[in-house]
Amino acid sequence: MSFRATERRDKPVEALGAVTRELNGIPGPAFGPLAGPGEPTWRAAFHRMVEELLADGARRAVDLGHDPTVIRDIVAAHAGALDEVTEPRFVEWDLWPGNCMVRDGAIVAILDHERAFYGDPLMEFGFAGGESSAYGDSAAFIRGYGHRPFTPAERTRRRLYNLHLALIQIIETDFRAYTDTEQYDWARERLSETLALLGGPAPAGPSG
């Protein structure tokens, strides 16, 4: 790919990083959903988000490929990294190129805000590729955002956020009645990959 082609591809992603940073500058009253109820710490809010996902999966008997207790233990083991986040900030979360409207090469609108919350800006989707190339290359987004290289604690948090993302992508396939298993299979691989990065076990066999 030529330099010019790369530049054309990366320019809107860099712009998305800059927009995301601007949104992340909005402070919140507490950690958690925009409408509440909020939590006093990011650790408590994130644990609640994971527990709500696991409850959704259990209600539909979704096979995650790993025992939920293992997932809980992994999150608990690395929860200290979450305590670095002391100020709730607006997180759009589902802000990726597919949710942007572009005119003449510039972002003019963003869509799909129902998953926004107050939390750690590092949970924004644009950072996901920093810990898993399966989510794409985050370099242009990070450059546009202006984020310095991640610290060890930030990398741990980003892995926890990829774990959360993989859980959503697995569980939603049942609630949305997907007609094939492509996303389910792909997301289960992402969950196993992320658990391994966090020191977790090999995946369990199929249920049933």
Backbone as a chain_set.jsonl record, in Angstrom:
{"seq": "MSFRATERRDKPVEALGAVTRELNGIPGPAFGPLAGPGEPTWRAAFHRMVEELLADGARRAVDLGHDPTVIRDIVAAHAGALDEVTEPRFVEWDLWPGNCMVRDGAIVAILDHERAFYGDPLMEFGFAGGESSAYGDSAAFIRGYGHRPFTPAERTRRRLYNLHLALIQIIETDFRAYTDTEQYDWARERLSETLALLGGPAPAGPSG", "coords": {"N": [[0.846, -1.193, 0.0], [0.551, 2.226, -0.845], [2.132, 5.229, 0.473], [0.404, 7.44, 0.292], [-2.1, 6.215, 0.074], [-2.241, 4.926, 2.54], [-2.228, 7.16, 4.191], [-4.672, 8.367, 3.476], [-6.408, 6.417, 4.415], [-5.833, 6.381, 7.138], [-6.352, 8.962, 8.04], [-9.181, 9.617, 8.655], [-9.471, 7.892, 10.83], [-7.617, 8.843, 12.651], [-8.871, 11.295, 13.096], [-11.136, 10.356, 14.358], [-10.003, 9.452, 16.729], [-9.281, 11.93, 17.849], [-11.818, 13.126, 18.187], [-12.911, 11.34, 19.999], [-11.267, 11.719, 22.243], [-12.029, 14.32, 22.907], [-14.707, 13.929, 23.687], [-14.258, 12.298, 25.88], [-13.401, 14.105, 27.693], [-15.507, 15.011, 29.156], [-16.749, 15.226, 32.373], [-18.216, 12.972, 34.821], [-20.843, 12.302, 37.293], [-20.612, 9.979, 38.774], [-19.352, 6.581, 38.612], [-20.454, 4.497, 35.994], [-23.676, 3.758, 34.398], [-25.091, 6.399, 32.359], [-27.552, 7.372, 33.247], [-27.561, 6.429, 35.777], [-28.006, 3.72, 38.221], [-25.095, 4.969, 39.953], [-21.65, 4.139, 40.778], [-19.24, 4.437, 43.435], [-16.595, 3.853, 42.848], [-14.426, 2.946, 40.106], [-13.651, 0.31, 39.969], [-15.768, -1.03, 41.275], [-17.876, -0.393, 39.534], [-17.046, -1.565, 37.107], [-16.878, -4.276, 37.81], [-19.569, -4.71, 38.263], [-20.594, -4.364, 35.666], [-19.453, -6.575, 34.358], [-20.599, -8.666, 35.838], [-23.308, -8.325, 35.236], [-23.307, -8.984, 32.533], [-22.502, -11.695, 32.663], [-24.685, -12.718, 34.023], [-26.689, -12.319, 32.111], [-25.771, -14.102, 30.156], [-25.969, -16.525, 31.56], [-28.707, -16.667, 31.928], [-29.631, -17.284, 29.398], [-28.274, -19.583, 28.977], [-25.802, -19.531, 27.595], [-22.937, -20.831, 26.113], [-19.824, -20.021, 27.091], [-17.369, -21.039, 26.722], [-15.634, -21.018, 28.774], [-15.602, -21.453, 32.289], [-17.763, -19.386, 34.15], [-16.908, -18.723, 36.727], [-14.128, -18.798, 36.541], [-13.692, -16.604, 34.903], [-14.625, -14.55, 36.568], [-12.72, -14.789, 38.621], [-10.354, -14.112, 37.296], [-10.841, -11.42, 36.634], [-11.064, -10.355, 39.225], [-8.483, -10.849, 40.152], [-6.949, -9.0, 38.799], [-7.981, -6.579, 39.44], [-6.858, -4.492, 40.839], [-5.581, -2.793, 39.035], [-7.642, -1.304, 38.051], [-8.14, 0.553, 39.976], [-6.575, 2.75, 39.552], [-8.058, 4.51, 38.125], [-9.706, 7.275, 38.917], [-11.451, 9.315, 38.41], [-14.604, 9.702, 37.046], [-15.33, 9.613, 33.612], [-16.893, 10.596, 30.541], [-17.653, 7.985, 28.389], [-17.972, 6.903, 25.216], [-17.884, 4.406, 24.015], [-18.975, 2.611, 21.92], [-17.875, 3.729, 19.683], [-16.802, 3.668, 16.602], [-15.499, 3.481, 13.204], [-17.761, 2.665, 11.674], [-19.893, 3.832, 12.968], [-19.829, 6.48, 12.396], [-20.528, 9.453, 10.561], [-19.34, 10.755, 7.6], [-18.26, 13.558, 5.783], [-16.804, 14.934, 2.979], [-14.352, 13.986, 3.831], [-14.303, 14.591, 6.522], [-15.407, 14.016, 9.885], [-18.752, 14.374, 10.593], [-20.898, 13.657, 12.107], [-21.856, 11.453, 14.778], [-23.071, 8.211, 15.679], [-25.361, 6.007, 17.494], [-25.522, 5.782, 20.53], [-26.312, 4.379, 22.806], [-24.857, 2.746, 24.515], [-23.168, 4.234, 26.03], [-21.335, 5.43, 28.917], [-20.157, 6.468, 32.204], [-16.817, 6.304, 32.922], [-13.66, 4.732, 32.513], [-11.718, 6.252, 30.115], [-9.968, 4.689, 28.592], [-11.351, 2.462, 27.921], [-12.602, 2.831, 25.553], [-13.566, 1.718, 22.301], [-11.742, 2.175, 20.238], [-9.198, 1.729, 21.243], [-8.926, -0.995, 21.42], [-7.48, -2.646, 19.632], [-4.905, -2.373, 20.493], [-4.221, -4.364, 22.243], [-5.037, -6.643, 21.009], [-4.641, -7.763, 17.848], [-6.7, -8.689, 16.358], [-8.776, -6.96, 16.501], [-8.069, -4.991, 14.831], [-5.742, -2.379, 13.798], [-4.683, -0.142, 16.119], [-3.082, 2.08, 15.917], [-3.367, 4.52, 14.38], [-5.676, 5.613, 15.521], [-4.819, 5.961, 18.199], [-2.771, 7.761, 17.771], [-4.209, 9.989, 16.8], [-5.719, 10.472, 19.051], [-3.789, 11.182, 20.834], [-2.542, 9.772, 22.853], [-0.096, 8.709, 25.154], [2.479, 6.081, 25.234], [1.248, 3.004, 26.596], [1.115, 2.308, 30.089], [2.14, -0.467, 32.245], [-0.069, -1.038, 33.966], [-2.163, 0.174, 32.562], [-2.186, -1.387, 30.266], [-3.025, -3.79, 31.371], [-5.605, -3.057, 32.204], [-6.724, -2.548, 29.69], [-6.748, -5.097, 28.617], [-8.574, -6.315, 30.348], [-10.798, -4.897, 29.511], [-11.036, -5.776, 26.895], [-11.739, -8.367, 27.46], [-14.288, -7.956, 28.564], [-15.524, -6.899, 26.274], [-15.391, -9.107, 24.54], [-17.096, -10.866, 25.889], [-19.564, -9.553, 25.585], [-19.809, -9.731, 22.782], [-20.011, -12.462, 22.407], [-22.328, -13.206, 23.926], [-24.393, -11.582, 22.929], [-25.043, -12.73, 20.516], [-26.917, -14.688, 20.945], [-29.126, -13.295, 22.06], [-29.714, -11.632, 19.937], [-30.416, -13.403, 18.057], [-28.735, -14.537, 16.003], [-28.166, -15.988, 12.826], [-26.08, -17.574, 12.054], [-22.93, -18.945, 13.185], [-20.679, -17.409, 13.063], [-19.804, -14.892, 14.281], [-20.061, -15.643, 16.971], [-18.215, -17.81, 17.208], [-15.841, -16.481, 16.545], [-15.718, -14.524, 18.569], [-15.519, -16.114, 20.849], [-12.953, -17.082, 20.502], [-11.575, -14.697, 20.878], [-12.134, -14.215, 23.561], [-10.817, -16.38, 24.8], [-8.204, -15.804, 23.989], [-7.764, -13.358, 25.321], [-8.119, -14.027, 28.016], [-5.915, -15.72, 28.276], [-3.815, -13.881, 27.991], [-4.147, -12.594, 30.371], [-3.363, -14.454, 32.151], [-5.003, -16.651, 32.371], [-6.714, -19.919, 32.113], [-6.623, -22.655, 29.677], [-9.235, -22.943, 27.181], [-12.451, -24.308, 28.104], [-14.064, -27.472, 27.217], [-16.766, -28.071, 24.807], [-20.097, -27.47, 25.987], [-22.648, -29.62, 27.39]], "CA": [[0.0, 0.0, 0.0], [1.352, 3.432, -0.941], [2.04, 6.169, 1.593], [-0.804, 8.261, 0.15], [-3.274, 5.389, 0.391], [-2.24, 4.75, 3.995], [-2.598, 8.453, 4.772], [-6.113, 8.55, 3.273], [-7.097, 5.464, 5.279], [-5.603, 6.693, 8.541], [-6.796, 10.306, 8.418], [-10.442, 9.633, 9.402], [-9.313, 7.181, 12.103], [-6.979, 9.828, 13.526], [-9.907, 12.254, 13.471], [-11.988, 9.672, 15.336], [-9.281, 9.504, 17.992], [-9.382, 13.285, 18.394], [-13.207, 13.308, 18.64], [-13.097, 10.524, 21.196], [-10.611, 12.398, 23.368], [-12.859, 15.462, 23.292], [-15.846, 13.399, 24.429], [-13.768, 11.777, 27.153], [-13.154, 15.23, 28.599], [-16.726, 15.335, 29.906], [-16.757, 14.5, 33.651], [-19.498, 12.433, 35.263], [-21.072, 12.367, 38.74], [-20.27, 8.689, 39.38], [-19.009, 5.578, 37.609], [-21.554, 3.625, 35.6], [-24.584, 4.253, 33.361], [-25.338, 7.844, 32.372], [-28.757, 7.657, 34.026], [-27.428, 5.813, 37.091], [-27.308, 4.147, 39.437], [-23.658, 5.018, 39.822], [-20.802, 3.52, 41.796], [-18.205, 5.386, 43.871], [-15.29, 3.496, 42.288], [-14.45, 2.299, 38.805], [-13.585, -1.123, 40.217], [-17.125, -1.508, 41.56], [-18.693, -0.256, 38.33], [-16.632, -2.555, 36.114], [-17.327, -5.585, 38.304], [-21.017, -4.785, 38.028], [-20.798, -4.551, 34.233], [-19.125, -7.966, 34.034], [-21.599, -9.535, 36.46], [-24.555, -8.21, 34.471], [-23.114, -9.774, 31.311], [-22.515, -13.114, 33.002], [-26.076, -13.06, 34.351], [-27.4, -12.434, 30.827], [-25.359, -15.346, 29.535], [-26.525, -17.646, 32.318], [-30.152, -16.713, 31.707], [-29.848, -17.942, 28.098], [-27.405, -20.77, 28.938], [-24.807, -19.35, 26.536], [-21.651, -21.475, 26.387], [-18.749, -19.056, 26.896], [-16.111, -21.733, 26.516], [-14.906, -20.944, 30.042], [-16.473, -21.369, 33.459], [-17.888, -18.002, 34.618], [-16.106, -18.517, 37.938], [-12.772, -18.488, 36.089], [-13.725, -15.212, 34.424], [-14.714, -13.7, 37.767], [-11.443, -14.85, 39.334], [-9.368, -13.352, 36.524], [-11.15, -9.997, 36.823], [-10.719, -10.012, 40.603], [-7.033, -10.897, 40.324], [-6.334, -7.83, 38.164], [-8.822, -5.423, 39.731], [-6.063, -3.385, 41.36], [-5.277, -1.854, 37.95], [-8.815, -0.44, 37.863], [-8.154, 1.586, 41.008], [-5.881, 3.943, 39.051], [-9.067, 5.399, 37.532], [-10.35, 7.913, 40.062], [-12.416, 10.328, 37.965], [-15.473, 9.207, 35.976], [-15.348, 10.392, 32.382], [-17.822, 10.107, 29.523], [-17.094, 6.988, 27.472], [-18.953, 6.567, 24.18], [-17.658, 2.973, 23.956], [-19.248, 1.977, 20.625], [-17.492, 4.708, 18.665], [-15.895, 3.097, 15.616], [-15.804, 4.124, 11.928], [-19.104, 2.359, 11.2], [-20.862, 4.684, 13.65], [-19.505, 7.865, 12.064], [-20.916, 9.991, 9.253], [-18.218, 11.534, 7.083], [-18.513, 14.375, 4.587], [-15.573, 15.568, 2.492], [-13.226, 13.513, 4.622], [-14.382, 15.031, 7.915], [-16.509, 13.455, 10.669], [-19.769, 15.404, 10.817], [-21.878, 13.164, 13.077], [-21.623, 10.117, 15.312], [-24.341, 7.527, 15.908], [-25.426, 4.803, 18.324], [-24.975, 6.211, 21.82], [-27.007, 3.775, 23.937], [-23.959, 2.022, 25.405], [-22.269, 5.18, 26.692], [-21.342, 5.397, 30.378], [-19.061, 7.209, 32.823], [-15.821, 5.338, 33.368], [-12.274, 4.902, 32.099], [-11.628, 6.469, 28.67], [-9.206, 3.637, 27.929], [-12.28, 1.411, 27.517], [-13.126, 3.129, 24.221], [-13.283, 0.655, 21.344], [-10.588, 2.505, 19.408], [-7.966, 1.227, 21.859], [-8.977, -2.46, 21.546], [-6.432, -3.27, 18.843], [-3.623, -2.269, 21.164], [-3.959, -5.615, 22.939], [-5.41, -7.758, 20.146], [-4.663, -7.333, 16.445], [-7.962, -9.121, 15.765], [-9.656, -5.791, 16.47], [-7.498, -4.006, 13.928], [-4.558, -1.63, 14.209], [-5.112, 1.054, 16.852], [-2.034, 3.106, 15.876], [-3.865, 5.811, 13.894], [-6.595, 6.127, 16.54], [-4.032, 6.419, 19.35], [-2.059, 8.961, 17.331], [-5.167, 11.082, 16.792], [-6.13, 10.712, 20.44], [-2.675, 11.802, 21.532], [-2.222, 9.003, 24.061], [1.293, 8.243, 25.272], [2.533, 4.616, 25.355], [0.528, 2.481, 27.76], [1.838, 1.768, 31.242], [1.721, -1.847, 32.514], [-1.429, -1.069, 34.525], [-3.091, 0.501, 31.482], [-2.3, -2.565, 29.407], [-3.875, -4.745, 32.087], [-6.99, -2.587, 32.103], [-7.206, -2.728, 28.32], [-7.04, -6.519, 28.47], [-9.855, -6.532, 31.027], [-11.862, -4.324, 28.676], [-11.228, -6.693, 25.779], [-12.499, -9.491, 28.021], [-15.683, -7.478, 28.631], [-16.002, -6.78, 24.9], [-15.605, -10.458, 24.011], [-18.311, -11.4, 26.514], [-20.704, -8.945, 24.891], [-19.909, -10.235, 21.422], [-20.488, -13.843, 22.486], [-23.672, -13.318, 24.495], [-25.4, -10.908, 22.12], [-25.446, -13.547, 19.373], [-28.141, -15.39, 21.33], [-30.201, -12.321, 22.218], [-30.049, -11.078, 18.623], [-30.83, -14.533, 17.219], [-27.915, -14.639, 14.806], [-28.506, -17.202, 12.073], [-24.878, -18.389, 11.883], [-22.07, -18.906, 14.378], [-19.411, -16.755, 12.729], [-19.384, -13.971, 15.339], [-19.939, -16.407, 18.21], [-16.95, -18.536, 17.188], [-14.762, -15.494, 16.547], [-15.665, -13.877, 19.877], [-15.002, -17.088, 21.81], [-11.494, -17.057, 20.329], [-11.076, -13.468, 21.504], [-12.204, -14.393, 25.01], [-9.716, -17.275, 25.172], [-6.968, -15.054, 23.779], [-7.613, -12.337, 26.356], [-7.9, -14.714, 29.288], [-4.532, -16.2, 28.276], [-2.971, -12.723, 28.254], [-4.322, -12.253, 31.781], [-2.917, -15.57, 32.967], [-6.092, -17.618, 32.545], [-6.515, -21.291, 31.649], [-7.077, -23.033, 28.339], [-10.699, -22.992, 27.131], [-13.156, -25.553, 28.434], [-14.67, -28.127, 26.085], [-18.166, -27.702, 24.572], [-21.029, -27.894, 27.017], [-23.727, -30.497, 26.973]], "C": [[0.886, 1.249, 0.0], [1.179, 4.307, 0.29], [0.761, 6.983, 1.506], [-2.059, 7.473, 0.5], [-3.379, 5.169, 1.894], [-2.704, 6.023, 4.685], [-4.101, 8.688, 4.648], [-6.917, 7.641, 4.197], [-7.017, 5.889, 6.733], [-6.193, 8.034, 8.971], [-8.134, 10.303, 9.153], [-10.348, 8.909, 10.746], [-8.6, 8.078, 13.106], [-8.004, 10.857, 14.001], [-10.85, 11.649, 14.505], [-11.309, 9.655, 16.707], [-9.395, 10.866, 18.648], [-10.785, 13.568, 18.924], [-13.439, 12.554, 19.945], [-12.461, 11.184, 22.409], [-11.443, 13.586, 23.843], [-14.062, 15.007, 24.113], [-15.424, 12.908, 25.815], [-13.447, 12.883, 28.157], [-14.352, 15.619, 29.441], [-16.742, 14.559, 31.215], [-18.155, 14.013, 33.998], [-19.623, 12.482, 36.771], [-20.657, 11.103, 39.481], [-19.928, 7.727, 38.254], [-20.213, 4.711, 37.29], [-22.435, 4.252, 34.551], [-24.842, 5.749, 33.483], [-26.518, 8.208, 33.26], [-28.691, 7.078, 35.436], [-28.09, 4.44, 37.108], [-25.798, 4.071, 39.256], [-22.949, 4.315, 40.963], [-19.709, 4.511, 42.188], [-16.827, 5.093, 43.303], [-15.463, 2.825, 40.935], [-14.38, 0.785, 38.96], [-14.986, -1.682, 40.436], [-17.994, -1.463, 40.313], [-18.341, -1.322, 37.301], [-17.05, -3.958, 36.543], [-18.83, -5.754, 38.047], [-21.319, -5.031, 36.553], [-20.524, -5.994, 33.827], [-20.176, -8.909, 34.598], [-22.931, -9.493, 35.711], [-24.465, -9.015, 33.176], [-23.183, -11.271, 31.608], [-23.925, -13.577, 33.372], [-26.91, -13.204, 33.09], [-27.054, -13.76, 30.152], [-25.94, -16.561, 30.233], [-28.019, -17.79, 32.068], [-30.491, -17.416, 30.393], [-28.991, -19.191, 27.923], [-26.412, -20.69, 27.782], [-23.491, -19.99, 26.967], [-20.536, -20.492, 26.059], [-17.424, -19.712, 26.553], [-15.229, -21.738, 27.743], [-15.935, -20.869, 31.165], [-16.559, -19.911, 33.913], [-17.085, -17.712, 35.883], [-14.667, -18.173, 37.59], [-12.692, -17.04, 35.63], [-13.776, -14.259, 35.603], [-13.366, -13.648, 38.5], [-10.364, -14.035, 38.619], [-9.594, -11.852, 36.706], [-10.737, -9.561, 38.228], [-9.204, -9.941, 40.797], [-6.341, -9.649, 39.785], [-7.07, -6.531, 38.494], [-8.04, -4.236, 40.276], [-5.736, -2.35, 40.293], [-6.428, -0.879, 37.715], [-8.815, 0.729, 38.839], [-7.358, 2.823, 40.624], [-6.87, 4.968, 38.49], [-9.89, 5.998, 38.667], [-11.387, 8.959, 39.676], [-13.277, 9.772, 36.841], [-15.503, 10.168, 34.794], [-16.333, 9.765, 31.397], [-17.092, 9.176, 28.565], [-18.185, 6.602, 26.478], [-19.014, 5.059, 23.954], [-17.849, 2.36, 22.562], [-18.891, 2.901, 19.466], [-16.395, 4.118, 17.783], [-16.298, 3.664, 14.254], [-17.211, 3.856, 11.407], [-20.193, 3.19, 11.854], [-20.558, 6.168, 13.443], [-20.086, 8.217, 10.691], [-19.819, 10.954, 8.82], [-18.638, 12.295, 5.847], [-17.216, 15.083, 4.216], [-14.38, 15.222, 3.377], [-13.248, 13.899, 6.08], [-15.564, 14.364, 8.615], [-17.496, 14.567, 10.995], [-20.845, 14.956, 11.803], [-21.437, 11.793, 13.563], [-22.956, 9.54, 15.76], [-24.2, 6.481, 17.011], [-24.811, 5.028, 19.701], [-25.496, 5.418, 23.021], [-26.088, 3.029, 24.905], [-22.994, 2.939, 26.152], [-22.42, 5.092, 28.21], [-20.235, 6.322, 30.884], [-18.052, 6.2, 33.375], [-14.427, 5.722, 32.932], [-12.219, 5.104, 30.592], [-10.871, 5.383, 27.925], [-10.095, 2.481, 27.473], [-12.885, 1.68, 26.137], [-12.674, 2.061, 23.224], [-12.032, 0.927, 20.521], [-9.267, 1.984, 19.941], [-7.855, -0.3, 21.814], [-7.848, -3.159, 20.803], [-5.061, -3.196, 19.466], [-3.229, -3.535, 21.899], [-4.386, -6.841, 22.135], [-5.522, -7.267, 18.712], [-5.939, -7.771, 15.74], [-8.958, -7.972, 15.678], [-9.108, -4.687, 15.578], [-6.288, -3.318, 14.542], [-5.011, -0.324, 14.856], [-4.156, 2.235, 16.692], [-2.564, 4.471, 15.455], [-4.819, 6.436, 14.912], [-5.811, 6.713, 17.707], [-3.263, 7.692, 18.997], [-2.994, 10.17, 17.327], [-5.623, 11.462, 18.188], [-5.037, 11.462, 21.201], [-2.289, 11.085, 22.803], [-0.763, 8.563, 24.026], [1.308, 6.715, 25.322], [1.907, 4.134, 26.656], [1.501, 2.045, 28.86], [1.413, 0.312, 31.434], [0.291, -1.929, 33.069], [-2.471, -0.749, 33.465], [-3.253, -0.683, 30.536], [-3.162, -3.637, 30.076], [-5.328, -4.329, 32.003], [-7.545, -2.822, 30.704], [-7.514, -4.191, 28.047], [-8.346, -6.877, 29.172], [-11.012, -6.011, 30.175], [-12.092, -5.165, 27.424], [-11.973, -7.943, 26.221], [-13.984, -9.14, 28.065], [-16.292, -7.413, 27.231], [-16.29, -8.15, 24.298], [-16.856, -11.09, 24.606], [-19.561, -10.836, 25.835], [-20.894, -9.583, 23.525], [-20.34, -11.704, 21.372], [-21.97, -13.877, 22.839], [-24.729, -12.683, 23.604], [-25.842, -11.756, 20.932], [-26.715, -14.343, 19.682], [-29.311, -14.42, 21.41], [-30.641, -11.739, 20.87], [-30.4, -12.16, 17.604], [-30.063, -14.587, 15.902], [-28.174, -15.984, 14.126], [-27.282, -18.055, 11.739], [-23.982, -18.17, 13.097], [-20.771, -18.14, 14.143], [-18.942, -15.82, 13.845], [-19.172, -14.708, 16.655], [-18.582, -17.116, 18.274], [-15.764, -17.578, 17.285], [-14.607, -14.883, 17.935], [-15.18, -14.839, 20.96], [-13.483, -17.183, 21.707], [-10.893, -15.823, 20.992], [-11.098, -13.587, 23.022], [-11.052, -15.276, 25.481], [-8.373, -16.564, 25.061], [-6.719, -14.079, 24.926], [-7.405, -12.957, 27.727], [-6.467, -15.218, 29.384], [-3.572, -15.052, 28.567], [-3.022, -12.312, 29.719], [-3.958, -13.413, 32.716], [-3.969, -16.625, 33.206], [-5.783, -18.979, 31.955], [-6.876, -21.471, 30.178], [-8.593, -23.117, 28.344], [-11.246, -24.351, 27.528], [-13.715, -26.175, 27.166], [-16.11, -27.694, 25.92], [-19.052, -28.232, 25.686], [-21.979, -28.938, 26.467], [-23.373, -31.906, 26.852]], "O": [[1.856, 1.324, 0.754], [0.222, 4.158, 1.049], [0.096, 7.201, 2.518], [-2.97, 7.994, 1.143], [-4.472, 5.219, 2.458], [-3.475, 5.976, 5.644], [-4.738, 9.151, 5.594], [-7.97, 8.03, 4.703], [-7.991, 5.779, 7.477], [-6.502, 8.221, 10.148], [-8.23, 10.937, 10.204], [-11.053, 9.26, 11.692], [-8.942, 8.075, 14.289], [-8.006, 11.245, 15.17], [-11.309, 12.338, 15.417], [-11.972, 9.825, 17.73], [-9.584, 10.96, 19.861], [-10.937, 14.176, 19.984], [-14.075, 13.06, 20.869], [-13.055, 11.205, 23.487], [-11.55, 13.83, 25.045], [-14.398, 15.629, 25.121], [-16.147, 13.086, 26.795], [-13.244, 12.611, 29.341], [-14.241, 16.456, 30.337], [-16.748, 13.328, 31.18], [-19.152, 14.565, 33.533], [-18.628, 12.681, 37.468], [-20.381, 11.146, 40.68], [-20.18, 8.014, 37.084], [-20.911, 4.244, 38.19], [-22.009, 5.184, 33.869], [-24.815, 6.302, 34.583], [-26.493, 9.229, 33.947], [-29.639, 7.213, 36.209], [-28.681, 4.034, 36.107], [-25.285, 3.233, 38.514], [-23.554, 3.948, 41.97], [-19.294, 5.333, 41.371], [-15.972, 5.978, 43.273], [-16.497, 2.22, 40.65], [-14.979, 0.052, 38.172], [-15.349, -2.698, 39.842], [-18.764, -2.389, 40.059], [-19.23, -1.916, 36.69], [-17.525, -4.741, 35.721], [-19.285, -6.83, 37.658], [-22.204, -5.822, 36.225], [-21.275, -6.574, 33.042], [-20.6, -9.846, 33.922], [-23.601, -10.516, 35.572], [-25.436, -9.654, 32.771], [-23.843, -12.023, 30.891], [-24.309, -14.706, 33.065], [-27.747, -14.102, 32.998], [-27.933, -14.454, 29.641], [-26.355, -17.518, 29.58], [-28.538, -18.904, 32.002], [-31.529, -18.071, 30.291], [-28.979, -19.792, 26.849], [-26.205, -21.673, 27.071], [-22.991, -19.72, 28.059], [-20.321, -20.16, 24.893], [-16.473, -19.044, 26.147], [-14.186, -22.392, 27.756], [-17.008, -20.289, 31.0], [-15.525, -19.256, 34.05], [-16.633, -16.586, 36.088], [-14.046, -17.35, 38.262], [-11.73, -16.336, 35.937], [-13.049, -13.267, 35.633], [-12.934, -12.583, 38.942], [-9.563, -13.353, 39.259], [-8.641, -11.1, 36.91], [-10.125, -8.507, 38.393], [-8.705, -9.077, 41.517], [-5.266, -9.281, 40.26], [-6.802, -5.496, 37.885], [-8.501, -3.098, 40.188], [-5.623, -1.162, 40.596], [-6.218, 0.236, 37.238], [-9.414, 1.77, 38.57], [-7.453, 3.847, 41.301], [-6.553, 6.154, 38.392], [-10.68, 5.3, 39.303], [-12.127, 9.44, 40.535], [-12.752, 9.405, 35.789], [-15.679, 11.376, 34.958], [-16.571, 8.557, 31.421], [-16.054, 9.527, 28.003], [-19.207, 6.037, 26.864], [-20.091, 4.507, 23.728], [-16.962, 1.657, 22.077], [-19.518, 2.864, 18.408], [-15.225, 4.074, 18.162], [-17.358, 4.281, 14.154], [-17.801, 4.724, 10.764], [-21.311, 3.248, 11.342], [-20.988, 7.01, 14.232], [-20.127, 7.384, 9.786], [-19.422, 11.848, 9.568], [-19.296, 11.745, 4.963], [-16.606, 15.753, 5.049], [-13.515, 16.058, 3.634], [-12.316, 13.576, 6.816], [-16.613, 14.167, 8.001], [-17.131, 15.577, 11.597], [-21.622, 15.78, 12.286], [-20.738, 11.064, 12.859], [-23.857, 10.272, 16.168], [-23.095, 6.115, 17.41], [-23.725, 4.533, 20.001], [-25.156, 5.751, 24.157], [-26.508, 2.709, 26.016], [-22.093, 2.457, 26.839], [-23.478, 4.73, 28.724], [-19.474, 6.885, 30.098], [-18.399, 5.348, 34.193], [-14.052, 6.894, 32.974], [-12.632, 4.216, 29.847], [-11.111, 5.175, 26.736], [-9.647, 1.615, 26.721], [-13.609, 0.836, 25.609], [-11.55, 1.565, 23.294], [-11.33, -0.011, 20.145], [-8.315, 1.814, 19.179], [-6.8, -0.846, 22.137], [-7.313, -4.156, 21.288], [-4.141, -3.881, 19.02], [-2.047, -3.767, 22.153], [-4.118, -7.969, 22.55], [-6.389, -6.454, 18.393], [-6.24, -7.289, 14.648], [-9.883, -8.012, 14.867], [-9.63, -3.572, 15.574], [-5.869, -3.633, 15.656], [-5.65, 0.504, 14.207], [-4.393, 3.293, 17.274], [-2.252, 5.476, 16.092], [-4.78, 7.645, 15.141], [-6.095, 7.823, 18.158], [-3.124, 8.591, 19.826], [-2.622, 11.248, 17.792], [-5.88, 12.631, 18.473], [-5.319, 12.266, 22.089], [-1.768, 11.7, 23.733], [-0.263, 8.104, 22.999], [0.246, 6.103, 25.442], [2.027, 4.787, 27.692], [2.564, 1.488, 28.586], [0.419, -0.112, 30.844], [-0.472, -2.808, 32.67], [-3.553, -1.337, 33.465], [-4.357, -0.946, 30.059], [-3.942, -4.313, 29.406], [-6.197, -5.164, 31.754], [-8.691, -3.241, 30.545], [-8.454, -4.493, 27.312], [-9.138, -7.658, 28.646], [-12.08, -6.621, 30.13], [-13.221, -5.259, 26.942], [-12.747, -8.515, 25.453], [-14.83, -9.934, 27.653], [-17.434, -7.822, 27.026], [-17.305, -8.338, 23.627], [-17.597, -11.777, 23.903], [-20.504, -11.573, 25.548], [-22.012, -9.936, 23.15], [-20.964, -12.136, 20.402], [-22.769, -14.5, 22.139], [-25.849, -13.188, 23.525], [-26.921, -11.521, 20.387], [-27.498, -14.638, 18.78], [-30.383, -14.704, 20.876], [-31.81, -11.396, 20.691], [-30.65, -11.867, 16.434], [-30.656, -14.672, 14.827], [-28.377, -16.997, 14.796], [-27.429, -19.15, 11.195], [-24.253, -17.308, 13.933], [-19.853, -18.225, 14.959], [-17.807, -15.935, 14.309], [-18.213, -14.432, 17.375], [-17.882, -17.028, 19.283], [-14.806, -17.833, 18.013], [-13.487, -14.738, 18.426], [-14.498, -14.418, 21.895], [-12.803, -17.347, 22.719], [-9.824, -15.898, 21.598], [-10.183, -13.112, 23.696], [-10.384, -14.948, 26.461], [-7.511, -16.704, 25.929], [-5.604, -13.984, 25.44], [-6.6, -12.462, 28.516], [-5.86, -15.154, 30.454], [-2.611, -15.23, 29.315], [-2.063, -11.752, 30.249], [-4.214, -13.356, 33.919], [-3.852, -17.416, 34.142], [-4.721, -19.18, 31.366], [-7.37, -20.551, 29.527], [-9.191, -23.338, 29.397], [-10.615, -25.389, 27.326], [-13.834, -25.497, 26.145], [-16.646, -27.015, 26.796], [-18.799, -29.295, 26.254], [-22.103, -29.121, 25.256], [-24.22, -32.728, 26.504]]}, "num_chains": 1, "name": "protein.A"}
